[in-house]
Structure formats: structure tokens, C-alpha cells
Amino acid sequence: MSTFRLFLSLPMLCMLACRPAAPPASDAHAESRFAAQDEANLAAIRAALLLPRDLPHFMWRQGLRITAQGKTHNLEAIVQNDGEEFFVLGLGPGGIKLFLVTQTDRGVKSQVFVSQRMSLSPEYLLFDIQRALLWPLSPPCTTSSHRGFSIRDSCQKGRTILRKVSDGPAGSPQSKTHLDIDYPHGTTFTGPPDALSLRHAARGYQIDITQLESHVLP
């Protein structure tokens, strides 16, 4: 498995993998601190990931607007699950392949189609996608947990408009930081929302996602 310096979500892989310059000293210190915490948390992440057979079958095409370190990047991603394989394909300008992250019952593997070193572990890509779009609460609109990770949903008229999910299970250092997810038009997790925004204050990034295509697979 690749090591990583900073946990960010799906589209940040390209942003960091394609970044040639070294981070400032202050950023490097923060990355080192997060990396040490995240390495210790990987076993909990693996246990929390839902397997392809436990997920609905779908194909999504998404537009991604990523803002971090004062810069903004636009990408596309194909997210697909057929019950045996769950994969995320990152696409750059002109449809050029940037990366592929694949999950099966046997684990997670990744391919990076750029020459620069990858900056993070593939489990975190799936973790971010799953906790934003594929971890429904039962009952909905409550405060609960998924395999130890706290989830708090705020709702209006039965639709989730805001979700706050911890980075680690209860009692771990990572449980003190979290990802905020905004659903501008609300969602019931029966399909992908038209738009959503992921913000991680501690790690300093925001990702605005627009759903471009959505298909149900057999």
C-alpha cells in the first residue's frame, strides 16, 4: 500500500499527485502530524468501508471543483459499483486518465497514471466517498454511528441537508476531527444528490461536487 502525507478526498489525489513543488515548512509539519495519526487509523478505516456487495449498483459521472491552499481545480470522476468491484476513475482535461482506485472483497488497490508520486493512501478516497454518499442512518435524521464513526445528520422535511462525520472511531484521536458535508437540495440517500459540498476545516480543503450523470446498473 502506498504511504501518504495528508488525508484528502477523491479529487485531491490528482491535485497533490500532480503538484511538483514541496509544501511550505508549516504545511509539511501538519502533513506529518496527520500522516502519523492516519497510519494508526487505517485498520479502523478498512473495517468501516462497505464492501461492493453491500452497496447499490450504479454508475455516476461527477464534476468536481476543488479548493485548497488558495488554488482551485476542476476535474471529473466516474464512480461505479457492480456488486463485485467498486471503482473511482479520475479524469483530467480532455478525458485523460489520472488515477483509478478499485475496491473488491479482497481489498483496495490503486493505479496512478501520472509520473509524480502519489500523496495518499487509496482507502481514504473510498472512505470519503462512502461517508458522504453511502452511509445512510437508520432511522434517518438522527445522531448515530457507523462501525464506531459518529454521524450527525441535520434534516428539513425528512431530507438531510448537513452531515458531520468523524475521521475516526469513538475514543481515537481522529474522532476529534470531522468532515462537514452540505447537501443544498437535501438528500434521502436513495440516489446521488444533484450537488454537495465537502469541507474539512482541520485539513484545509473544500470540494464542490455536481452530479452530471447517474445510472442504475443491474
DASUL-V853296 format. One record per residue. N is the residue number from 0. RES is the residue in one small letter. BURIAL is + if it has 24 or more other ideal C-beta (glycine too) atoms within 12 Angstrom, else -. D_FIRST is the distance of its C-alpha to the first C-alpha in Angstrom with 2 decimals. Layout:
n: {N:N}
res: {RES:RES}
burial: {BURIAL:BURIAL}
d_first: {D_FIRST:D_FIRST}
This chain:
n: {0:1:2:3:4:5:6:7:8:9:10:11:12:13:14:15:16:17:18:19:20:21:22:23:24:25:26:27:28:29:30:31:32:33:34:35:36:37:38:39:40:41:42:43:44:45:46:47:48:49:50:51:52:53:54:55:56:57:58:59:60:61:62:63:64:65:66:67:68:69:70:71:72:73:74:75:76:77:78:79:80:81:82:83:84:85:86:87:88:89:90:91:92:93:94:95:96:97:98:99:100:101:102:103:104:105:106:107:108:109:110:111:112:113:114:115:116:117:118:119:120:121:122:123:124:125:126:127:128:129:130:131:132:133:134:135:136:137:138:139:140:141:142:143:144:145:146:147:148:149:150:151:152:153:154:155:156:157:158:159:160:161:162:163:164:165:166:167:168:169:170:171:172:173:174:175:176:177:178:179:180:181:182:183:184:185:186:187:188:189:190:191:192:193:194:195:196:197:198:199:200:201:202:203:204:205:206:207:208:209:210:211:212:213:214:215:216:217}
res: {m:s:t:f:r:l:f:l:s:l:p:m:l:c:m:l:a:c:r:p:a:a:p:p:a:s:d:a:h:a:e:s:r:f:a:a:q:d:e:a:n:l:a:a:i:r:a:a:l:l:l:p:r:d:l:p:h:f:m:w:r:q:g:l:r:i:t:a:q:g:k:t:h:n:l:e:a:i:v:q:n:d:g:e:e:f:f:v:l:g:l:g:p:g:g:i:k:l:f:l:v:t:q:t:d:r:g:v:k:s:q:v:f:v:s:q:r:m:s:l:s:p:e:y:l:l:f:d:i:q:r:a:l:l:w:p:l:s:p:p:c:t:t:s:s:h:r:g:f:s:i:r:d:s:c:q:k:g:r:t:i:l:r:k:v:s:d:g:p:a:g:s:p:q:s:k:t:h:l:d:i:d:y:p:h:g:t:t:f:t:g:p:p:d:a:l:s:l:r:h:a:a:r:g:y:q:i:d:i:t:q:l:e:s:h:v:l:p}
burial: {-:+:-:+:+:+:+:+:+:+:+:+:+:+:+:+:+:+:+:-:-:-:-:-:-:-:-:-:-:-:+:-:-:+:+:-:+:+:+:-:+:+:-:+:+:+:-:+:+:+:-:+:-:-:+:+:-:+:+:+:+:+:+:+:+:+:-:+:+:-:-:-:+:-:+:+:+:+:+:+:+:-:-:-:+:+:+:+:+:+:+:+:-:-:-:-:-:+:+:+:+:+:+:-:-:-:-:+:-:+:-:+:-:-:-:-:-:+:+:+:+:+:+:+:+:+:+:+:+:+:+:+:+:+:+:+:+:-:-:+:+:-:-:-:-:+:+:-:+:+:+:+:+:-:-:-:-:-:-:+:+:+:+:+:+:+:+:+:+:-:-:-:-:+:-:-:+:+:+:+:+:+:+:-:-:+:+:-:+:-:-:+:+:-:+:+:+:+:+:+:-:-:+:+:+:+:+:+:+:+:+:-:-:-:-:-:-:-}
d_first: {0.00:3.77:6.45:9.52:13.22:14.75:14.41:16.40:16.84:16.60:18.90:17.89:14.80:17.43:19.62:17.26:15.63:19.23:20.68:21.82:23.52:22.20:22.74:25.92:25.97:26.43:23.45:21.26:22.51:21.73:18.16:17.68:19.31:17.27:13.91:15.22:16.42:13.43:11.09:13.96:14.24:10.97:12.76:15.66:13.87:12.57:16.17:17.72:16.27:19.01:18.41:19.77:22.83:23.69:23.82:26.68:26.57:26.78:26.13:26.25:26.68:26.42:27.61:25.67:27.30:25.04:26.74:25.12:26.33:29.65:28.42:28.35:26.43:27.10:24.70:24.64:22.12:22.43:21.21:21.96:21.89:23.90:23.25:20.84:18.33:17.65:16.57:16.99:18.16:18.98:22.20:23.98:27.70:29.31:26.55:24.19:20.65:18.19:14.98:14.17:12.00:12.77:13.07:14.97:16.18:13.49:10.59:8.82:7.67:8.70:11.08:12.74:16.34:17.32:17.41:16.35:13.01:10.98:11.69:9.73:7.00:8.09:9.40:11.92:13.34:14.30:15.44:17.77:19.19:19.82:21.53:23.66:24.74:23.99:24.78:28.59:30.64:33.27:35.91:35.13:36.02:35.37:33.29:30.98:27.41:24.55:22.93:23.87:23.08:26.46:27.72:31.05:32.66:35.83:37.99:41.13:43.12:40.40:37.67:34.71:35.06:32.68:29.63:28.10:24.82:23.33:19.83:19.70:21.83:25.34:25.77:22.45:22.58:20.67:23.54:25.76:24.14:24.05:23.85:27.29:27.75:31.16:32.56:35.74:37.37:35.99:33.94:34.30:30.79:32.48:31.09:29.48:31.75:33.33:31.71:29.61:28.47:25.50:26.13:24.20:26.76:24.71:22.02:24.67:23.98:25.82:25.04:28.03:27.39:30.17:30.14:31.39:31.26:30.70:31.23:31.23:29.86:31.45}
